[in-house]
């Protein structure tokens, strides 16, 4: 769109749409990870704690960006 010298507002709307789509994929990934990963780690408390810490850090990075 930039190469085609499209209207700036149109470019910004496309960027917003792409960001929203990426956020939805990230959210789906994080909820799937938490649901499946935590259930398989349920018998190992240390592993569950490690996974929780790792997932929390990843979501924190996602929210800050």
C-alpha positions as CSV (number, residue, x, y, z in Angstrom):
1,X,0.0,0.0,0.0
2,X,2.9,2.3,0.7
3,X,4.5,1.5,-2.7
4,X,1.1,2.3,-4.3
5,X,1.0,5.7,-2.4
6,X,-2.3,4.8,-0.8
7,X,-4.1,7.2,1.5
8,X,-2.5,7.2,5.0
9,X,-5.8,6.5,6.8
10,X,-6.3,3.4,4.7
11,X,-2.8,2.2,5.6
12,X,-3.4,2.8,9.3
13,X,-6.7,0.9,9.2
14,X,-4.9,-2.1,7.6
15,X,-2.2,-1.9,10.3
16,X,-4.9,-1.9,13.0
17,X,-6.6,-4.9,11.4
18,X,-3.4,-6.9,11.2
19,X,-2.5,-6.1,14.9
20,X,-6.0,-7.1,16.0
21,X,-5.7,-10.4,14.1
22,X,-2.3,-11.1,15.6
23,X,-3.6,-10.4,19.1
24,X,-6.4,-12.9,18.6
25,X,-4.0,-15.6,17.5
26,X,-1.7,-14.8,20.5
27,X,-4.7,-15.0,22.9
28,X,-5.9,-18.3,21.4
29,X,-2.4,-19.7,21.7
30,X,-2.0,-18.6,25.4
31,X,-5.3,-20.0,26.4
32,X,-4.7,-23.3,24.7
33,X,-1.2,-23.5,26.3
34,X,-2.6,-22.8,29.7
35,X,-5.4,-25.2,29.4
36,X,-3.5,-28.2,27.9
37,X,-0.1,-27.5,29.4
38,X,-1.3,-27.0,33.0
39,X,-3.5,-30.1,32.9
40,X,-0.5,-32.3,31.8
41,X,1.7,-30.7,34.4
42,X,-0.9,-31.1,37.1
43,X,0.9,-33.9,38.9
44,X,4.2,-32.0,39.1
45,X,3.9,-28.9,41.1
46,X,7.3,-27.5,40.2
47,X,6.7,-28.0,36.5
48,X,3.3,-26.3,36.9
49,X,4.9,-23.4,38.7
50,X,7.6,-23.1,36.0
51,X,5.0,-23.1,33.2
52,X,2.9,-20.5,35.0
53,X,5.9,-18.2,35.4
54,X,6.9,-18.7,31.7
55,X,3.3,-18.1,30.4
56,X,2.9,-15.1,32.6
57,X,6.1,-13.6,31.3
58,X,5.1,-14.2,27.7
59,X,1.7,-12.6,28.2
60,X,3.3,-9.7,29.9
61,X,5.6,-9.1,26.9
62,X,2.6,-9.4,24.6
63,X,0.6,-6.8,26.6
64,X,3.5,-4.4,26.7
65,X,4.0,-4.4,22.9
